[in-house]
Structure formats: structure tokens, C-alpha cells
Amino acid sequence: MTMEQQIKALYKDHARMPYIAPDRDLATWLLDAKPVPKRNMELLAEGLLAGDIILLWRIQFDTFTNESIFPKYFEYSYGIDAAKHLADLVEHGYAYLETAFDSLDHLNAAMKKNILKKKDVRGLSKMKAAELDRALKEHFSEEELSQTFSVRGYKLTDKGVAALVANPEVIDRHPKKNF
């Protein structure tokens, strides 16, 4: 049986075929294949998958950015191409990419001070975080500021929040870290 046939057999009872990255070492994976659970490949309301809900859940913590790395569990446990699904969630109005000003909370004080130094702003050493943000708003337009750093946060829309609220069982099943 070819690897392709083995994969098709493994997922024959699933509602849809999970995403398998082109660079996955299929031969090694098939030696001890743990298939994506069937329930994670079933469409939820509005055509979302469990992996989409987990993406939305991650975004709602306000730490998810355009530079965040996608954990392997999106592919191996949820069967999705996380980068593509994130783009789809944005396109369909579940989340959006923040502006430069809205993304300032992803920069530390030293980064903000370095940006302000470009405009020869004085008194930076005494400024607290809120004062730095205020100074950035006084001295930069959105367009100017957007040229100084590339990290942007993601935020949920009301539609994204509603999707999370409607699917608590997906989040309840997801393993959580103990802090």
C-alpha cells in the first residue's frame, strides 16, 4: 500500500481530509500515526472547524501577532494549515490585524524610545509607558509609525467573540498549560 493509500485509509471515516504539510516526513509519521480526531474535522456552525476556534481563542489573549509562530498542534491535532485559516478568519470578519498605534502594546519601552529618538524627542528617560504612547501619537502619523516597526497584533471582532462563545466545548477539550 502506498503512503497516499495509507493516509486515505487512516482518514476514510473523517468528514474531511485534514491538512498535511508538504514537508511532513510521511514515512516516519505513518510508523506511529496518530490521526487528527474525527470531531476536529467536522464543520461547526458557520463552516468553522475546531482549529479555527482554537485560533480565535489564542487571539483573544491579545498576545497573538503577525510574528507569532503556529504550534504544530494546529496541523497534527486540528488538521488545519493555521496560516491559511488565520487569513480566512480575517477575510470573513472574525478577526482583524491591528494598526501600528493599536499594536504599540507589543513593543517594550526601549523600542518606543528608539522610535521617538528618530524625531529628536527629549526627556525620554523619565517617560513611563503611557507617556511614551502619548508622545508617539503626538509626533507620528499612522503611516509614519507603521514604517518604524512591523509587528501587528490580531484582535477578535464581535463575530469572532460570538464564535468562541458558541463553541466552548472545543476550548474545553484543548489541553491547557498550568501557570
Phi and psi in degrees as GROMACS dihedral restraints (atoms count N, CA, C in turn):
[ dihedral_restraints ]
;  ai    aj    ak    al  type     phi  dphi    fc
    3     4     5     6     1   -72.7    20    10
    4     5     6     7     1   165.3    20    10
    6     7     8     9     1   -61.4    20    10
    7     8     9    10     1   -40.2    20    10
    9    10    11    12     1   -61.8    20    10
   10    11    12    13     1   -42.3    20    10
   12    13    14    15     1   -65.8    20    10
   13    14    15    16     1   -38.7    20    10
   15    16    17    18     1   -62.3    20    10
   16    17    18    19     1   -43.0    20    10
   18    19    20    21     1   -65.8    20    10
   19    20    21    22     1   -43.7    20    10
   21    22    23    24     1   -61.6    20    10
   22    23    24    25     1   -39.3    20    10
   24    25    26    27     1   -66.0    20    10
   25    26    27    28     1   -40.2    20    10
   27    28    29    30     1   -62.1    20    10
   28    29    30    31     1   -35.3    20    10
   30    31    32    33     1  -109.6    20    10
   31    32    33    34     1    17.5    20    10
   33    34    35    36     1   -61.5    20    10
   34    35    36    37     1   -29.0    20    10
   36    37    38    39     1   -95.8    20    10
   37    38    39    40     1     2.6    20    10
   39    40    41    42     1   -81.5    20    10
   40    41    42    43     1   148.9    20    10
   42    43    44    45     1   -63.1    20    10
   43    44    45    46     1   -31.7    20    10
   45    46    47    48     1  -151.6    20    10
   46    47    48    49     1   159.6    20    10
   48    49    50    51     1   -78.5    20    10
   49    50    51    52     1   128.8    20    10
   51    52    53    54     1   -71.1    20    10
   52    53    54    55     1   159.4    20    10
   54    55    56    57     1   -70.3    20    10
   55    56    57    58     1   135.0    20    10
   57    58    59    60     1  -127.3    20    10
   58    59    60    61     1   117.3    20    10
   60    61    62    63     1   -60.5    20    10
   61    62    63    64     1   142.3    20    10
   63    64    65    66     1   -60.5    20    10
   64    65    66    67     1   -25.9    20    10
   66    67    68    69     1   -93.6    20    10
   67    68    69    70     1     6.0    20    10
   69    70    71    72     1   -66.9    20    10
   70    71    72    73     1   136.2    20    10
   72    73    74    75     1   -78.8    20    10
   73    74    75    76     1    89.3    20    10
   75    76    77    78     1   -63.2    20    10
   76    77    78    79     1   -39.6    20    10
   78    79    80    81     1   -59.4    20    10
   79    80    81    82     1   -46.4    20    10
   81    82    83    84     1   -69.0    20    10
   82    83    84    85     1   -43.9    20    10
   84    85    86    87     1   -61.5    20    10
   85    86    87    88     1   -40.3    20    10
   87    88    89    90     1   -67.7    20    10
   88    89    90    91     1   -20.4    20    10
   90    91    92    93     1   -63.0    20    10
   91    92    93    94     1   -32.1    20    10
   93    94    95    96     1  -142.9    20    10
   94    95    96    97     1    48.9    20    10
   96    97    98    99     1   -62.9    20    10
   97    98    99   100     1   126.0    20    10
   99   100   101   102     1  -110.3    20    10
  100   101   102   103     1   102.2    20    10
  102   103   104   105     1   -66.4    20    10
  103   104   105   106     1   155.5    20    10
  105   106   107   108     1   -61.8    20    10
  106   107   108   109     1   131.0    20    10
  108   109   110   111     1   -56.0    20    10
  109   110   111   112     1   142.5    20    10
  111   112   113   114     1   -54.4    20    10
  112   113   114   115     1   -43.1    20    10
  114   115   116   117     1   -62.1    20    10
  115   116   117   118     1   -25.4    20    10
  117   118   119   120     1   -77.8    20    10
  118   119   120   121     1   -11.6    20    10
  120   121   122   123     1  -106.9    20    10
  121   122   123   124     1     7.3    20    10
  123   124   125   126     1   -92.3    20    10
  124   125   126   127     1   136.8    20    10
  126   127   128   129     1   -68.3    20    10
  127   128   129   130     1   135.9    20    10
  129   130   131   132     1   -96.1    20    10
  130   131   132   133     1  -174.9    20    10
  132   133   134   135     1   -54.5    20    10
  133   134   135   136     1   146.4    20    10
  135   136   137   138     1    64.3    20    10
  136   137   138   139     1    17.8    20    10
  138   139   140   141     1    76.3    20    10
  139   140   141   142     1    16.2    20    10
  141   142   143   144     1   -85.6    20    10
  142   143   144   145     1   156.8    20    10
  144   145   146   147     1  -108.5    20    10
  145   146   147   148     1   165.3    20    10
  147   148   149   150     1   -55.8    20    10
  148   149   150   151     1   -38.6    20    10
  150   151   152   153     1   -61.9    20    10
  151   152   153   154     1   -33.3    20    10
  153   154   155   156     1   -64.9    20    10
  154   155   156   157     1   -41.3    20    10
  156   157   158   159     1   -64.4    20    10
  157   158   159   160     1   -40.5    20    10
  159   160   161   162     1   -66.0    20    10
  160   161   162   163     1   -38.1    20    10
  162   163   164   165     1   -60.0    20    10
  163   164   165   166     1   -46.4    20    10
  165   166   167   168     1   -62.3    20    10
  166   167   168   169     1   -39.9    20    10
  168   169   170   171     1   -60.8    20    10
  169   170   171   172     1   -43.5    20    10
  171   172   173   174     1   -65.0    20    10
  172   173   174   175     1   -39.7    20    10
  174   175   176   177     1   -64.0    20    10
  175   176   177   178     1   -37.3    20    10
  177   178   179   180     1   -66.2    20    10
  178   179   180   181     1   -11.2    20    10
  180   181   182   183     1   -79.6    20    10
  181   182   183   184     1    -5.8    20    10
  183   184   185   186     1    64.2    20    10
  184   185   186   187     1    24.0    20    10
  186   187   188   189     1  -117.4    20    10
  187   188   189   190     1    -3.0    20    10
  189   190   191   192     1   -86.0    20    10
  190   191   192   193     1   126.9    20    10
  192   193   194   195     1  -129.9    20    10
  193   194   195   196     1   176.2    20    10
  195   196   197   198     1   -69.2    20    10
  196   197   198   199     1    -6.7    20    10
  198   199   200   201     1  -107.2    20    10
  199   200   201   202     1     0.7    20    10
  201   202   203   204     1   -65.9    20    10
  202   203   204   205     1   145.0    20    10
  204   205   206   207     1   -93.6    20    10
  205   206   207   208     1   136.7    20    10
  207   208   209   210     1   -84.4    20    10
  208   209   210   211     1   123.3    20    10
  210   211   212   213     1   -62.8    20    10
  211   212   213   214     1   152.3    20    10
  213   214   215   216     1   -61.6    20    10
  214   215   216   217     1   -23.9    20    10
  216   217   218   219     1   -61.0    20    10
  217   218   219   220     1   -22.9    20    10
  219   220   221   222     1   -61.4    20    10
  220   221   222   223     1   -39.8    20    10
  222   223   224   225     1   -81.0    20    10
  223   224   225   226     1   -50.6    20    10
  225   226   227   228     1   -78.3    20    10
  226   227   228   229     1   -31.7    20    10
  228   229   230   231     1  -104.0    20    10
  229   230   231   232     1   -29.8    20    10
  231   232   233   234     1  -111.6    20    10
  232   233   234   235     1    -9.0    20    10
  234   235   236   237     1    66.5    20    10
  235   236   237   238     1    30.1    20    10
  237   238   239   240     1  -123.6    20    10
  238   239   240   241     1   154.7    20    10
  240   241   242   243     1   -87.0    20    10
  241   242   243   244     1    98.5    20    10
  243   244   245   246     1   -58.1    20    10
  244   245   246   247     1   -40.9    20    10
  246   247   248   249     1   -62.6    20    10
  247   248   249   250     1   -43.6    20    10
  249   250   251   252     1   -66.9    20    10
  250   251   252   253     1   -42.7    20    10
  252   253   254   255     1   -66.8    20    10
  253   254   255   256     1   -35.4    20    10
  255   256   257   258     1   -62.7    20    10
  256   257   258   259     1   -45.4    20    10
  258   259   260   261     1   -59.6    20    10
  259   260   261   262     1   -40.0    20    10
  261   262   263   264     1   -65.8    20    10
  262   263   264   265     1   -40.1    20    10
  264   265   266   267     1   -62.8    20    10
  265   266   267   268     1   -38.8    20    10
  267   268   269   270     1   -67.1    20    10
  268   269   270   271     1   -47.4    20    10
  270   271   272   273     1   -58.9    20    10
  271   272   273   274     1   -35.8    20    10
  273   274   275   276     1   -94.4    20    10
  274   275   276   277     1    11.3    20    10
  276   277   278   279     1    82.4    20    10
  277   278   279   280     1    20.7    20    10
  279   280   281   282     1   -89.4    20    10
  280   281   282   283     1   -24.5    20    10
  282   283   284   285     1  -152.1    20    10
  283   284   285   286     1   167.4    20    10
  285   286   287   288     1  -145.8    20    10
  286   287   288   289     1   159.8    20    10
  288   289   290   291     1   -89.3    20    10
  289   290   291   292     1   128.4    20    10
  291   292   293   294     1   -71.0    20    10
  292   293   294   295     1   160.9    20    10
  294   295   296   297     1   -75.8    20    10
  295   296   297   298     1   173.8    20    10
  297   298   299   300     1   -61.7    20    10
  298   299   300   301     1   -46.2    20    10
  300   301   302   303     1   -61.6    20    10
  301   302   303   304     1   -40.8    20    10
  303   304   305   306     1   -69.6    20    10
  304   305   306   307     1   -19.7    20    10
  306   307   308   309     1   -93.5    20    10
  307   308   309   310     1     3.8    20    10
  309   310   311   312     1   -58.9    20    10
  310   311   312   313     1   -27.1    20    10
  312   313   314   315     1   -67.8    20    10
  313   314   315   316     1    -7.3    20    10
  315   316   317   318     1   -93.9    20    10
  316   317   318   319     1     1.2    20    10
  318   319   320   321     1  -108.7    20    10
  319   320   321   322     1   146.5    20    10
  321   322   323   324     1   -88.5    20    10
  322   323   324   325     1   172.4    20    10
  324   325   326   327     1   -60.5    20    10
  325   326   327   328     1   -40.3    20    10
  327   328   329   330     1   -61.1    20    10
  328   329   330   331     1   -40.6    20    10
  330   331   332   333     1   -63.8    20    10
  331   332   333   334     1   -44.3    20    10
  333   334   335   336     1   -63.0    20    10
  334   335   336   337     1   -41.2    20    10
  336   337   338   339     1   -63.7    20    10
  337   338   339   340     1   -40.3    20    10
  339   340   341   342     1   -63.9    20    10
  340   341   342   343     1   -36.5    20    10
  342   343   344   345     1   -66.0    20    10
  343   344   345   346     1   -43.8    20    10
  345   346   347   348     1   -68.0    20    10
  346   347   348   349     1   -29.4    20    10
  348   349   350   351     1   -61.6    20    10
  349   350   351   352     1   -29.4    20    10
  351   352   353   354     1   -63.5    20    10
  352   353   354   355     1   -23.1    20    10
  354   355   356   357     1  -102.9    20    10
  355   356   357   358     1    11.9    20    10
  357   358   359   360     1    56.4    20    10
  358   359   360   361     1    37.5    20    10
  360   361   362   363     1   -74.5    20    10
  361   362   363   364     1   134.9    20    10
  363   364   365   366     1  -101.5    20    10
  364   365   366   367     1   161.3    20    10
  366   367   368   369     1    77.7    20    10
  367   368   369   370     1    20.9    20    10
  369   370   371   372     1   -65.5    20    10
  370   371   372   373     1   -32.7    20    10
  372   373   374   375     1   -64.3    20    10
  373   374   375   376     1   -25.6    20    10
  375   376   377   378     1   -90.4    20    10
  376   377   378   379     1   -11.7    20    10
  378   379   380   381     1   -77.2    20    10
  379   380   381   382     1   137.5    20    10
  381   382   383   384     1   -89.8    20    10
  382   383   384   385     1   173.8    20    10
  384   385   386   387     1   -54.0    20    10
  385   386   387   388     1   -48.2    20    10
  387   388   389   390     1   -64.1    20    10
  388   389   390   391     1   -36.6    20    10
  390   391   392   393     1   -69.1    20    10
  391   392   393   394     1   -37.6    20    10
  393   394   395   396     1   -63.0    20    10
  394   395   396   397     1   -44.6    20    10
  396   397   398   399     1   -61.2    20    10
  397   398   399   400     1   -42.2    20    10
  399   400   401   402     1   -63.8    20    10
  400   401   402   403     1   -42.4    20    10
  402   403   404   405     1   -64.3    20    10
  403   404   405   406     1   -39.1    20    10
  405   406   407   408     1   -62.1    20    10
  406   407   408   409     1   -41.0    20    10
  408   409   410   411     1   -68.2    20    10
  409   410   411   412     1   -30.3    20    10
  411   412   413   414     1   -75.6    20    10
  412   413   414   415     1   -33.1    20    10
  414   415   416   417     1  -105.4    20    10
  415   416   417   418     1    -8.2    20    10
  417   418   419   420     1  -131.1    20    10
  418   419   420   421     1   145.5    20    10
  420   421   422   423     1   -87.9    20    10
  421   422   423   424     1   167.1    20    10
  423   424   425   426     1   -57.0    20    10
  424   425   426   427     1   -44.6    20    10
  426   427   428   429     1   -63.3    20    10
  427   428   429   430     1   -43.7    20    10
  429   430   431   432     1   -63.8    20    10
  430   431   432   433     1   -47.3    20    10
  432   433   434   435     1   -63.0    20    10
  433   434   435   436     1   -38.4    20    10
  435   436   437   438     1   -62.8    20    10
  436   437   438   439     1   -20.9    20    10
  438   439   440   441     1   -81.5    20    10
  439   440   441   442     1   -11.7    20    10
  441   442   443   444     1   -93.5    20    10
  442   443   444   445     1   -19.1    20    10
  444   445   446   447     1  -155.3    20    10
  445   446   447   448     1   155.7    20    10
  447   448   449   450     1  -107.4    20    10
  448   449   450   451     1   -17.2    20    10
  450   451   452   453     1   -68.5    20    10
  451   452   453   454     1   133.9    20    10
  453   454   455   456     1  -134.6    20    10
  454   455   456   457     1   137.1    20    10
  456   457   458   459     1   -84.5    20    10
  457   458   459   460     1   160.7    20    10
  459   460   461   462     1  -106.5    20    10
  460   461   462   463     1   147.1    20    10
  462   463   464   465     1  -132.3    20    10
  463   464   465   466     1   149.5    20    10
  465   466   467   468     1   -80.8    20    10
  466   467   468   469     1   145.9    20    10
  468   469   470   471     1   -90.4    20    10
  469   470   471   472     1   176.4    20    10
  471   472   473   474     1   -59.5    20    10
  472   473   474   475     1   -36.5    20    10
  474   475   476   477     1   -64.0    20    10
  475   476   477   478     1   -39.4    20    10
  477   478   479   480     1   -67.1    20    10
  478   479   480   481     1   -41.4    20    10
  480   481   482   483     1   -62.5    20    10
  481   482   483   484     1   -42.7    20    10
  483   484   485   486     1   -62.3    20    10
  484   485   486   487     1   -39.2    20    10
  486   487   488   489     1   -64.0    20    10
  487   488   489   490     1   -39.0    20    10
  489   490   491   492     1   -63.8    20    10
  490   491   492   493     1   -47.4    20    10
  492   493   494   495     1   -61.4    20    10
  493   494   495   496     1   -35.6    20    10
  495   496   497   498     1   -77.0    20    10
  496   497   498   499     1   -12.0    20    10
  498   499   500   501     1  -131.2    20    10
  499   500   501   502     1    52.4    20    10
  501   502   503   504     1   -65.9    20    10
  502   503   504   505     1   -26.0    20    10
  504   505   506   507     1   -64.5    20    10
  505   506   507   508     1   -31.0    20    10
  507   508   509   510     1   -66.2    20    10
  508   509   510   511     1   -45.0    20    10
  510   511   512   513     1   -68.8    20    10
  511   512   513   514     1   -38.3    20    10
  513   514   515   516     1   -62.4    20    10
  514   515   516   517     1   -34.3    20    10
  516   517   518   519     1   -76.8    20    10
  517   518   519   520     1   -22.7    20    10
  519   520   521   522     1   -71.8    20    10
  520   521   522   523     1   130.3    20    10
  522   523   524   525     1   -61.1    20    10
  523   524   525   526     1   136.4    20    10
  525   526   527   528     1  -110.4    20    10
  526   527   528   529     1   148.2    20    10
  528   529   530   531     1   -81.2    20    10
  529   530   531   532     1   145.3    20    10
  531   532   533   534     1   -93.7    20    10
  532   533   534   535     1   127.0    20    10
